[in-house]
Every structure is written in structure tokens, then in C-alpha cells.
Amino acid sequence: MGRYCSECDEWCSNSQFSSNQWRKGDGCSRCKSCVGGGINFQCGECYRQFNSQNELNMHMQVHRPRNVACPICGEQRFRSGANAVQHVESGYCTGCRGQDNARQQIYEFAQRQSGMQQFLTGTPMLTNGGQYDSVPDFPYQCRECAKSFRQMSQLLQHQDQKHNRYTHRIGY
């Protein structure tokens, strides 16, 4: 199965189109080489080639030093603030046992850090019993685009990938 690329008029198999381009249909789809302009994106560290700037950006994370500490247990082995927070949110941090407790710990940590209060959305959400839950459903918000997140690690990844805000220290 395949179709003609609307830009270069070459017959291409469906694997030569991204899923987004394929969904556009006959006469509108552009093949991967036309979408990328035929440009390969190369890593300056290890010289691997990638098809897009996004793929290269994702790959570049492997070259970051592991110098970020966990905000709860202090273990220093993470490449980004998002990775350190994921460690806590997963429930494997020795400083807080279990995922439910971890979510509470991260939220309380963010409340105590003056540099992180700008990312908190505000009042807790009501639960079914009419009582306030201690952590809102989506407590974190990007100040650049107003997108809300359930977990702090999601916010940190978003800022790193969408707004080039690499977080190597948490809460400062």
C-alpha cells in the first residue's frame, strides 16, 4: 500500500509517511524526506543521525550529566529535574513510601519552595464527600502556555521539551 507524495511526486510506501501525513490522504500527504526537507539531524556528541529536530532533542538527554538530586531523599543520579521527580512519583524513593504518599510529598515540597509556587494552580479540588482533597487533580501549570498537569514531572518535561527550560535543580 502506498501513494504519491504531494511534494516530490514520488511513489512511496505507507512506511515512508508519518502517521500524521498519511491521515491527510491522497494528494495532500508528504513523504518523510520532503517533510524533513531531506535534512538529517546529527548529534554533535556521538554523531548519530535523526529524522527530526525533536528526535535529536530527545536523544540529547542521554548526554546530560547525572548531577540532579532527588528533592526528597537527596540521591544524586538523575539527568533532569523531571527524572528526579519521576523517581519520587513512582513510589520508589526511600524518602516516601508508595505512590499516593509520593504525590503528597511532591506537592508539599513545591508549596515550601518559593521558586516553585509560581507553578501551583491554587485551591484544592472538592472530592465526592464534599471534603477538600489535599492535592488538586491538576495542581501544576505552565506559566508560558497555561497548560495544566497532574504530576510535576509532566510539567518539567513539558517545559524542557516545549519551552527549552532545562531543570537541573528543583525548587530554586
Disulfide bonds with the S-S distance in Angstrom:
none
